[in-house]
Amino acid sequence: MSDAGGDAPGPVATPTGALHYAKRIIAFADVVESVRLMQRDELASAQRIRALLLGAAQEIIPAHQGKLLQRLGDGLMIAFTDARCAAACACALHERADAMAEGVAPADRILLRIGIHAAEVLSDDVAFYGHGVNLAARVATLAGPGETVISAALRDHLASGVDGDIVDMGECHLKHIETPLRAYRLGRRNALPPVLDSQIALRPTIAVIPFTFHGSGPPFIAVGEIIADEVIAALSRSPELRVVSRLSTTAFRDRSARLDDIRAFLGATYVLTGAYRVSGDTLIVGVELADARNSEIVWAETLRGRIDGLVAQDDDLVAAIVRGVGNAVMSSEVVRTKSRALPTLDAYTLLLGGIGLMHSSDPRDFDKSREAFEQLIERYPRFSTPYAYLAEWHVFKVTQGWFTSLEREAAAALDCAKRALDVDTPDSHELTAYGLVHTNLLHKHDVARASYDLALGKNPNQGLAWLHRGVLSAFQGRGAEAVEETGRAVSLSPLDPWRYYYDSLCATAALAAKNYEAAIALAVRSLQGNRLHASTLRVVAIASAELGLMEDAREAVADLRRLDPSLTVSSYRARSAARNYATGAIWSAALQRAGLPP
């Protein structure tokens, strides 16, 4: 960041302590082509840059709980403690720049590039130093005009579509940084609508009690009703939830009712309550979501918004409440599908970490995920879940092409799947894993379908069972069934953190239905979440070849070969679950036309 055209840095505070490490999110925001702008019209450009950065420093950054660390002419260095605040602040900065560009000639508009990275950084309680800060600055150089780029460390704390559209950029080489960095482009929120949607037959029920006013001053009772109305309306649009009418929940307003009573009267599975106070034009709301079955608090947070924004429906307060409720309910219900809970939080964190690393499609992270599952098995040999995930790990390994012997991987996966069934009463997840192994590695599709059917008999809302049963139908050439079943899986898991995986397998279903345009659209969306997933790239190559888009098909094959240099048509056919069906012949021929060696 140069210092041309801006204010001089303010006085430097005196450090208050010794250097120590602190977990922080560092953002760099830089004016694009400031030198060119100054050459065109120095005074006008300097005024516009100054106005943008002053507005950022005085309004936008504080509003998103950020701390301005440094301002140097045409750039800002900002620290946050919350990833979502950092993402929202970046969006607000771009929106301010867009607003200021109205009526200005395109060549004279002020645009920002922003980079954000989360890391342990050195601090003396005033400033921040070290590799993490340098890395954040380098991440900003990956952004184009009006763009935000984030590191993988930050992406893990955001939800695609909720915090912004997150597009995988792959591994990027940064100046003076030895190891390539996995980076993601962070777009504006809610730009990509869901592709598939349907109603869910069995859903948890939420009762939203009108929020209670706490504090002095005029009794803003209507505000609590407005919040409840807006939250109910938003949650009612979500197919995975059933929401009690406010005409029923109002009876419990300002009443110290027990959760057991609310559950008995309203049939509620979850109860959302809240209290709010007003400070000036700021609305401060504390929310709490409780599981009425065991009185456990599953989510609680204090949020801030504007009174006028709530009335005008242009404030993020309601969206933040709905997001928190949705994520908490989804997480709670996923945990309840397991036969038993992991005994400690550390073990549960280890399980989630293993699942996340398995989905990263990075060979190094992928190996770490196996270690996480094996550690859990060593600690808890009578717990079935880690065995099931380890079985899935071997399937993922073959799908990515990171193996030397299909027979060895199949034997290891089958052993894990059997252990998952043997150590405890099988639940839907373990049965799904058993079916997955028989679908993709053993190619015993009658056993696989029976396993998926048993899984859905135990839990009709098991999204993964529907997803993999749909893919089995796709392999067998039953395209219409495949599309219906994978679509039902998506409707059951609309906020799944691994949405790219659902989109990828929905693309395979569309491929089997010979709806090649839909297959490509779903695959492209999947690649935005994970551009290193081999199965998705194969869909792009096959569908593009079938449509005669040979340049796109060859490009997808080139990406596949970079992931798996040994991949050929014959090796693909040998391990493909569709090899004994007409789909296998069609897809293999398309890959060969796309340039995959025979």
N, C-alpha and C positions, 0 to 999 in steps of 0.2 A: 504494500500500500504506500503510495507516494504521499507527500504533504502538500502537493500543488493545489491551490485554490481553496483551502480550508482554514479553519481556525487553528491556532497553535495549541498544542496540548496544554491542559490545565495543570495546576500544581500537583506535584507528585507527593502522595502520602508517605509518611514514614512507616516502614515495616514495624509491626508490633510483636513479632515472634520469630523464632527460628524456623528455618525451612522444614516443611513436613509434607507428606503426601496427602492429597485430598481428592475424592472422587468428584469430578466436575464434568459438565458438558460445555465445550468451548465452541463458539461460533465466530466465524469471520465473515463479515459482509463488506464487499468491495464494489465501488462504482466501476462499471464496465467502460473501458476506453476513455478514461478521464483525460488523458493527454490529448487525444484527438478532439475531444469536446472543448478543451481549453484553447486549442489552436483555432477552432472555428469562431468562438465568441467567448473570450475569457471571462468577462464580467457576468454575462447572463448565465453561463455554465456554472461559475463559482456560486452565484446566488441560488441556483436551483439545487446544486449539490449540498450547499450549506443548509438550505431549508429542509431537505430530505433527512440529512443526518441529525439536525437539531430535533426535528420531530421524532425521529427514532430514539434519540437519547432521552428526551424529556417526556415522551408519551408512550410509545410502543413498547420499548424495552421494559420500563417499570410495570406496565400493564400486564406483561407476561412473566413477571417474577424474575426478570433477568437483571444482571449487574454489568454495567458498562465498565470494562476494564481499561480500555484505551481507545482514543479517537485520534487518528492521524490523517488529517486532510480529507482524503476521499474514502476512508474505510473505518470500520468499527471492529473491535474485539469484545465479545460479550461472553459472560459466564452464566450458566443455569445449573440448577440442581435437579430439574425435572425434564425428561426427554420430550414430553408432550408440549410443555411450555415452550421449549426451544423450537419445535416444529411449528407451533402456532405463531410464534413470533416471526419466524422466517416468512410464513405466509402473509402476515400482516405487513411486513416490510415491503414485500413485493406488491401488495395491494396499494400501499401508500405511493410507491413509485409509479404504478399504473395510473392512479388518480391524478398525480402531478403531471403525467405525460399527456393528459387530455388537452387538445388544442395546440400541442407543440409538434413541430415538424419531426418526422421519424428520425432524421439524422441528428436531432438535437435532444432527444429524449434521454433521461437519466434512468438507467437500468442497473440492477444489482446482481452480483453473483454471490452466493452464500454457501459456505461449507461448514458442516457441523460434525464434531467427533466427541465421543465420550471416553474418558481415560482417567487414570490416576495421574495427577499432575502435581508438581512441586509448588508449594505456596508458602508465603510468609504472612498470610492473612490479609495482604493488600494486593499483591500481584501473583501471577502464575507463570511458571517457567517449565522448560523441559521438552522432551520428545513429544508428549501428547499435544502440547500447544503448537509445536512445529507441524505436526501431522494434520491438525485442524486447518492450519493455513494452507497446506498443500492440497487438502481435500477441496478447498474453495476454488483452486485452479481448474478443477474438473468441471465446474459448473459453467454453462453458457449464459448469455444474457437473460436475466429474468428467471434463472433456475437456482434450485437448492440441491446440493449433493451431500449425502450423509454417509458415514462409515457403517460397517456391519455392527460395530459396538453400539451404535445408536439405533439402528434398524430393529434390533432385538427387543427394544422397549416401545415400539410403535406398532399400531395395527393398520395394515393397508386398507385404504378406503375410508377409515375413520379419522386417522391423523393426516391422511393425504394419500394420493396414489403413489405407491412405491414401486419403482422400476429397477430391476437388477441390471447394473452396468458391467458385471463380471469383475475380474481382477484387473486393477488399473495400476500402471507404473507411474510413480511419483518422483519428481526430481529430488535427488539426494536421499531417497528412501530406498533401502536395499531390497526389502521384501514387498512384492505387489500387494495392494490393499483392495479388498472386496468393497465396492462402493455401490450406492443406490441413488437414483434420482428421486427426489421427493417433490411430487406435484401437488396441485391444489386439492382440497378435500372433496370427496364425493363426485369426482369427475367421471368415474366408471360405474354405471349402474349394474346391478346384478344381472347375469345372463339368464339364469334359471330361477324359478320361484314356484312354490306350491304350498298348499296347506299341510299342516302336520296334524295327524289324528289325535295323538296323546301329547298334551303339553302341560308344563307346570303352570300354576295359576298365581298371578301376582295381584295383591291388593295394595293400592296406593292411597294411603291415608292423607287427607289434606294437611299440609304442613302447619305447624304451630308458630305463632308469633311470640318472640321473646325480646324483651328490651323495653326501653322507655320511649316516649313520644307517641304519636298517633297510632292507633291500632290498625296496622295494615292487614286486616283479616282477609280482605279480598285477594291479597297476593298469594296466600297459601292455597286458595281455591284455584287461582290461575295456574300456579305451578303444577298442582295435581292434575288439572285439565290437560295441560300441555304434555305432561309426562305420560298420562293415560293414552292420549291420542297417538303419541309417537310409539309407545310400546304395543298398542293395538295393531299397528301396521307390521309388526314383526311376526312372521308365521310360526316362530317357535314358542310363542308365549300366549297364554290366555289371561286377560286382564279383567278384573272386576269393575263394574260400572261405578262411577263416582257417586251416583245416587245411593248406592249401597254403602260405600266407604265413608261418606260424610257422617254417618251415624257414629263413627268412632273418632271424629275430630275433637281435639282438646279433651280426650278421655283417656285415662290411664288404664287401658284395657290390656289384659294378658294376651300373649300370642295364641294361647290355647283357645281363648274365647273368639278371637278374630278368625282363627282357622275353623272353629265349629260353626260360626255364623255365616262366614263368607266362602268356606271351602278353599281358603288360600294356602298355597304351598310356601309362598314368600310374601313378606310384608315389608313395604317401603314406607318409612316414616322420616320426618324431618322437622327441624326447627330453623327459623330464620330471624334475622334482625336487619335493620336498615341503618346505614351510616352515610348521611348525605344522600347522594344518588346511587350509592353502592348497596347491593343486596348480598348479604352474607348468609349462606345456607349450609347447614350441617345435615347430611343425609346418612341414613343407616338402613341397610337391607338385612333382614333376619330370615332365617329358615324356620318356618313355623312348626316343622316337624320335630326339631330338637332345640329350638330357641338359640341357635348359634348365629352370631353376627358374621355374615359372609362378606360384607363390604361396608365401609364407612369412609366418608370424606367430607371436608369442608370446601365449599365452592363459592366463587364470587361472580356476580353479574351486575347488570344495571337495571334499575327499576323500569326506566323507559324502554330499554332493550327487551325486557321480558314482555311488556305490553305490545311492542311493535314486532315481536317475534324475530328480531335480528340479533339476538344474543346467544352465546354458546352454552349458557347455563343448562338449559333443558337437554341439549344434545349431550353434554358431559354427564348428566344424571342417567340418561338412557344408555349411554355407552357403558357406564360403570355397572348399571343393573344387568345389561345384557351379558357383559363379560363375566360378571360374578355368577349369574345363574348358569351360564354355559359351563364354567369351570366346576361349579358345584355338582351339576348333573353328570358330567363326565366322571368325576371321582366316584359318584354313587353307583356307576355301572360296574365298578370293579368288585370282585368277590370280597375283598377286604382292603382296608386302607394301609398304606405303608406306615410302619410304627413311629417314625420320627419325621420331622420336617426336613432334616438333612437328607434322609433317604428319598423323600418325595422330590426334593429339589434335584437330587441326582438323577432320578427317573426322568423328570422334565428336561433336564439338561441333555440326557442321552437321546431323547426323542428329537430335540431341537438340532443337535449335532448330526443325527442321522439324516435329517431333511436338508442339511446345508449343501449337499452334493459337492463338498470339498473333500478330497481324499484324506487330508490330515484330520479334519474334524470328524469325518466318517469313522476313522479308526478309533478316535477317542470315545465315540458313542458306544462302540462295542465294549470298551473297557468299563464304561459307566454301567452298562447292563450286567457285565460279568462281576463287577464289585457288588452290585445289589444281590445277585444270585449267591455269591459267597456269604454275604451277610444274612440273607433271608432265603435259604434254600427251599422253604416250604411255601414261598409266595409265587404265584403263577405269572404275574404280569411281566416281570423281566424276561422270563423264558419266551413269552409270546413276542415281545419286542425284539429279542435277539433272533428269533425265527424270521421276523420281518426284515431284520438287518441283512440276513443272508440273501433274501429276495432282492432287496435294494441293490446289494452288491452285484448280483448278476445283471439286473436291469441296467446298471450303469456301465457294465462291461469290465468291472474291476476284479476279475477272477481268472484263474488258470484252469480250473477243473470244475465243470458243471456238476459232475457226479459227487465230488467232495462237498461242494456247497449245498447240494440237495440233501445229502445225508446229514450234514450238520443242522440244516434248517428243520428237517423232519424230526431229528432227535429233540431239538428245542421245543418244537410244537407239541410233540408227544408228552414231554415233561410238563409243559404248561397245562395240559389236560389231566395229567396223572396226579399232580401235587395238590389239586384242589378241585372242587366241583366246577366243571367248566362253565364259564359265563360267555356272553356273546363275543367279547373281544378275543378270547382264546380260541373259540371256534372259528372266528373269522381268520385268524392267523393260520390255523390249520388248513383252511380252505385256500388261503393265499399261496401256501407252499405247494399244495397239490395242483393249483392252477398254473403257476409260473415255472416251477422247477421239476415237478414229477409228471406233469401233463396228464394227471388222472382227473379228468374233469367231472366225472360222475361223483367221485368222492368230494371234490371241491364244492359242487352245487349242494350236495347233501349237508355239508358243513355250514355253508352260508344259510341254508334254510333253517338248520337247528339254531344258529345264532339269532336269526330274526324271530324264531319262535320264542326265544328267551327274552329278546328285547326288540320289538318291532321298530324302535326308533334308533337302532344302531346304524349310524350313517355309513361307517366303513364297510359293514356287511352289505348294504345296498350298493355301495360304490363298487366293491370287488365282484359282487354277483353281476352287476351291470357290465363290467369289463369282461367277465367270463362269457357273457352273452355276446359281446362284441367279437371276441376271438372266434366264437362259433358261427358268426355271420348273422346273428339275430339282431340286426341294427335297431329296429323299433323298440324292442325290449331293452336293449342296452341304453338307449337314450332315456327311456322312462325310468329305469332303475337308477342310473347315475344322477339324473335330475332329482329324483327323490332324495338321494344322498345329500346333494347340495342343499336342498330345502331343510333337511334335518340338521345341517351344520353350517349355517350361513356365516357365522363368525369364527369358523375354524381357523386357527393360526397358520395352518398349512393349506390355505385355500389354493395355492398353486397346484398342489397334488390333486385336489378334486377337479380343478379345471383341466389338468392334463388327462385324467382318465375320462372325463366327459368328452374331451376331444377325441379320444380313442373310440368312444361310443358313436360319436358323429361320423367318424371315419368309416366304421362298420355300416352305418346307415347310408353311406355314400353321399352325405351332405358335406362336401369337401370345404365349402366356404365357411360353414359353422365350425368345422374341425380346425381350420386355420385360425379363425377368430378366437376360439377357446384356447388354442395352443399359444397364440401370441400373448393372450392375457396371462397364461400360466408362466410364460417366459419372463414376463415383467416381474414376477415374484421370485423366479429361480431360472436363470438362463443357462444353467449347467445341467439340466435334467434331460438325460438321454432319451427317455421315452417320448417327451414332448417334441424334441427335435426330430425324431423319427416320424411323428405325425405330420409335422410341417413338410418334411421331405416327401412323404407319400402323397399327401393331399395336394401339394403343389404340382407334383408330377402328374397326378390324375387330371388336374385342371390345365395342364400344359404350361404352367409357370416354371419353366425349367431353370431359369436363373435363381429363383428362390429355392427350388428343390436342391440344386447343386450347392448353394450356400449352406443350407441346413446339413447336407451330407458332409461338407467340409468341417462344420462345427462338430458333428458327430465323430469324425475321424480325429479331430484334435483331442476329444475326450477319450477315445478308444482307437488308437492308431491301427490295431489289428483287426478292426471290424470289417467284415466282408459280407456279401449276400449269403454265402453258404453258412458262415458262422452265425449270422442273425437267424437264418432259417432253422439251424440246428437247435437253438435255444428258445425259439419263439413258441409261445403258448398257442399260436394260431397255425402252427406248421402243418397240422393234419386236416385243415379246413381250407375252403376256397379262399377265405380271407388271407391266409398265409401265402398262397401263391400270388394273389393280386398284390399284396403289400411288398413281397420280395421283388416282383417284377418292376414295381414302381421305384423301389430303391435302386435297382440296377439302372433303370433309365435315368435316375437322378445322379448317377456317377459313382455309386458304391461298387467297388471291385467285386467281381463274381466270387 
